[in-house]
């Protein structure tokens, strides 16, 4: 049933002509705030986020946006409200390093879930995860996304290499994609000296990082480089269609909304019309997905990216890729890295991804399968 403005309803007794005359005064109802569907723990975390007075990202410059409170800050605020410790999850070895990227050095952070061996003892051969953080290819860094790689290292027993990459608008598409692949190749080449097992390397990413993770696998397949044994795709950016059901339902969601996604694309993209169909960004629509390794997909109910994450799982499965996925109800984008004592579903998602990664590490390494000759290929 169409809702009428108050002025239009008052004119109804005067007939349709009067109503037609004031039609320009009838504006569409703005989409409702969907965070009312959040479960109690998620609602508490969102309230903690609101208490930090974040400004709408889409109204800021990239430099201003990078200084805004993040959901990581909100988790700490919520921990303080609940009387919980705010120290990060303890990992035996954490160190910052610099690695070569596609166009210069990149910051990276290594998490090793075992104590350093005594002098003279051989390094262990642990599985490895190359992890890419979120932030729409524009904001965030290794510190904002510190909790997720800690959880992955602790729950999988794998070495995690968290990689920062060039961001827009200073470095536009495909700079982040090129850096992500360069970081993956560096991890393969340096696995032995890191204590890692070259045959057991996975890629994991959140949001924009999820897009980078699947692109790394596609680029490795194209180059006939060793494939990752699995892809952890946590609410990934997988398409450029902003009219999906979840974009419409969650246009006003927090901490990610539709206006922010447009802002991210505008600041990372070059503005070329072809980018909307480029398979590296529009993975669901145009990427060749045959021959990719196991995909572990996590989606959140209150998230503009929910529909494309589910569509990605369907398309991967249709192309013969093993897919395991879990959709978490009552939570929003960015829930994955929260302290499980603050948000229990974060702990469940972390354990789900870790268990599936461990299963992939125990399975035979995936073979490289070349895409069909007439398929559209992601450009390197």
KAMOSUL-V454358 format. One line per field, one symbol per residue. phi: phi as a letter, one per 40 degrees, with the letter a starting at -180 (. if undefined). A space follows every 10 residues. Layout:
BEGIN
phi = ???
END
This chain:
BEGIN
phi = .ccbcccccc cdccgccccc cbccccbccc cccccccccd cccccccccc ccfcccdccb cdccccccdb ccccccccdc ccgccbccdc bdbbacbbbc bcaicbcabb bbcbccccdg ccccbccbbc bbcchggbbg acccbccccc cccccbgbcb bcbcacbccc bcdbdccccc cccccccccb dcccgbbdcb bbbbabfdcc cccccdcccc cccfcdccca bcbbfccbab cbbcdccccb dbcbcbbccc cccccccccc gcdcccbdcc cccccbccbc gccdbbbbbb ccadcdcccc ccdccdcccg ccbbaabccg bbdgcdcccd ccbccccccc cccccccdcc cccdccccbc ccccccbccc
END
